[in-house]
C-alpha cells in the first residue's frame, strides 16, 4: 500500500539534548498508525515536526509523496496532547475562528460546525463560554475543530485522555468512521488497550530512538514464542505435570475458568508445532483449554523498553 | 495574509469587547474632567473663606496700611490694651493678631513685629504682612530724606518680555508652561499606553500558553504570524481607545470654551484677541494659548510614537509572556522594561523643561527606548524636521531588530512548559 506520510531520518536536538535520533516512520494510506512510547520519548516532538510547528535539524518529511509544504497544514488535522480553548470566548465563535485559520470560509465552517455539533449532540453549546463547560465537553469541541476541515491525515495525541468511557467510545467510533471515509490516522498514546483495538501499524519510540515498527500482526508474529496455554483435567495431576516438565518447558498459567483444571503454559521448541503438544496430551488428560499465547502490544512495549533501558 | 487578518480581527475584538476596556475608555475622560472640576471647586472653597486678623499697632503708623481684601479683613485693636486685644482675638476665634511695637528711634523701625495665632499662618499671609510694613517703612524713610515718592511711583516701569519665534508667532511665558504641560501630559500618556497595552499583549500570550490553545493555533499558523497579529490587533484597540479620548476631549474642550464664551477661531485673529484679552486677560490668554498649540502635529506624532514605542515594547512583553508559565513569573523581567520608560519621563520633566533642545534632550529623543516619550515632550517647543526623521528611522530600525529577536524567543517559549526562565535560558532559545 502506498504511504501517505513518510518521515525519513529525523534528527532534532534542543541544546545538548537529543529529542529525536534518526527516526523514520512510514504511514500507509488509510491506515490507523499508533505511535507508542513512554513519556518523554520524543513522540510529541515528532508530531510537532509533522505539523511543521518545529523544524527538524536533519531529515525530511513527505506527505503524499511530496516534501512537506506550509500549505499542507490544510491537509492535516492535529489534536495536541496539550490542548485548550480560549476561556472567555464563545464555543461557536472560537470554533469558527479556528476553522477559518485552517482555510475554510465562514459559510463553509458554519455549515460543517452545525453538522458536527448536531452529530455529537452539542448544539446547545454554541453560545456558551468554554469556562462554563467541563473538560470532557471542551474535548468534544476540540475534536470537532480537528476534523472539521476534512484533512487527509488526522493526528491525535492521547485523544481519549479526559473523556469518560461513554464519550471515549463515541470518539473512537467517530475516528473509525473517519477512517472509513478515507482519512489516515496517526495516534500517539501510551494507552495500550486503544492501540490493541484500533491500530494496524505501530512504531515504538524510546529515549529518542525508534525501537520497533511495522504491522501489528507481523510484530506479534515476530514476538510470539511458540507458547501455549492449556487447561487439563487428569486423574493423576502430579505425575502428568512431571511428565510434561520432562518433555517441555512448563510454567504456570492464570486465566479465568469455571473448571478446577491444571493450568499451565507450555513452551515448544522451534521445530515443534501445536499438533505435537496435542498428540502428547491426548492420551494423558482431557483438554479443556488450549490457546496460543500471543503477546499483547503492552507486553511487547514493556519488553522492548526494559530490554533497552 | 488571510490568517494574519483573522488573528488581528480576533485579538482586536477580544480586547475591545472586554468590559474593563469599555468602562475605562468611556469613564477615564469623565473621571479626568471630574477630578479637574473637583480640584477647581475645592480651591474655590478655600479662597472664599475670609480670615479676620487683628492689628495691635503701637506706633500708629501701619494700622491703616493694611487694606481689607477678598480673603482677609483687618480689625484695629490698637486703642485697647494688648492683653485685652489678645483675649478678644482668642474669644472670637479670629485668625490671628499682629503686634507691632513702637518705632525704636535708633533703629528707625519697630523693635518687634509679632504674629499670634492659633495655627502657623500660611506663607502668603506672612509675606503680605512683611511687605506691607516694609513698603510703608521704605516710603517713610524716603520721605524723611526729602525724596518725592510720587516721582518714584511715576518712574516705575513695568516690563513684560514678549517671546516670539522667527516666523513671528507670539507666545507668552504662560504658553511655555502650557507647552510643558501638554508635552509632559502626552509623554506621560504615551508611557501609560505602552505599559498598559504591552501588558495586554503579554497577558494574552500567557493566557494562550496556560490555556494550552497555543498548540492548536500554531498547527494552523506560524508563530510569527500569531505574534504579529496579536501586537497589531492590540495596537488597534489602543488606537480605538485613544480616538475615543480625542473625540471626547475635543467635545469637552469645545464645551468649556463655548461655556466661557470664547470663539476659538475668533481668537486666532489678533484684533479680536486683543479685545477679548482686554475683557478677561488671564483666562483668555490661557485658552488662546491652549488653542494655539500644534495639535495636528502633536496628534500625528503621538500616533507615530505610540505605535513605534508600543511595537518595540510589546514585542519584548510578548517574548516575556512566552517565556513564563504564569504572570507571577514575569516580575524579574519587568524592571528592565519599565526602567527606560521611567528614565524617559525623568529626562522629559527635568531636562526638556530646562532646555528643550539641549544635548541631553536631543540624545534621549534619538535613543529608541526613550525617544517616543522624550521627543513627544519636545515637540510642542518645535523640533527640527531632521531630528524627528532621524529619531523615527532609528525607532523603526530597532523595532525590526527587537521583533526578530523576540519572535525567536516567542517561537520556542510558547511550547515550553515548566521551565523556570532565566536570561541564560532565553539566550539559549535565541540559538535554537
HADDOCK unambig.tbl for C-alpha pairs under 7 A between the chains (distance, minus, plus):
assign (segid A and resid 14 and name CA) (segid B and resid 432 and name CA) 6.76 0.50 0.50
assign (segid A and resid 51 and name CA) (segid B and resid 219 and name CA) 5.89 0.50 0.50
assign (segid A and resid 53 and name CA) (segid B and resid 218 and name CA) 6.31 0.50 0.50
assign (segid A and resid 53 and name CA) (segid B and resid 219 and name CA) 6.03 0.50 0.50
assign (segid A and resid 73 and name CA) (segid B and resid 220 and name CA) 6.07 0.50 0.50
assign (segid A and resid 78 and name CA) (segid B and resid 219 and name CA) 6.94 0.50 0.50
assign (segid A and resid 79 and name CA) (segid B and resid 216 and name CA) 6.98 0.50 0.50
assign (segid A and resid 80 and name CA) (segid B and resid 215 and name CA) 6.59 0.50 0.50
assign (segid A and resid 80 and name CA) (segid B and resid 216 and name CA) 6.65 0.50 0.50
assign (segid A and resid 82 and name CA) (segid B and resid 212 and name CA) 5.57 0.50 0.50
assign (segid A and resid 83 and name CA) (segid B and resid 212 and name CA) 4.80 0.50 0.50
assign (segid A and resid 83 and name CA) (segid B and resid 213 and name CA) 5.40 0.50 0.50
assign (segid A and resid 83 and name CA) (segid B and resid 215 and name CA) 6.74 0.50 0.50
assign (segid A and resid 83 and name CA) (segid B and resid 216 and name CA) 6.64 0.50 0.50
assign (segid A and resid 84 and name CA) (segid B and resid 211 and name CA) 5.15 0.50 0.50
assign (segid A and resid 84 and name CA) (segid B and resid 212 and name CA) 4.53 0.50 0.50
assign (segid A and resid 84 and name CA) (segid B and resid 213 and name CA) 4.27 0.50 0.50
assign (segid A and resid 85 and name CA) (segid B and resid 211 and name CA) 6.19 0.50 0.50
assign (segid A and resid 85 and name CA) (segid B and resid 213 and name CA) 4.93 0.50 0.50
assign (segid A and resid 86 and name CA) (segid B and resid 211 and name CA) 6.68 0.50 0.50
assign (segid A and resid 86 and name CA) (segid B and resid 213 and name CA) 6.78 0.50 0.50
assign (segid A and resid 101 and name CA) (segid B and resid 3 and name CA) 5.69 0.50 0.50
assign (segid A and resid 101 and name CA) (segid B and resid 220 and name CA) 6.12 0.50 0.50
assign (segid A and resid 102 and name CA) (segid B and resid 220 and name CA) 5.75 0.50 0.50
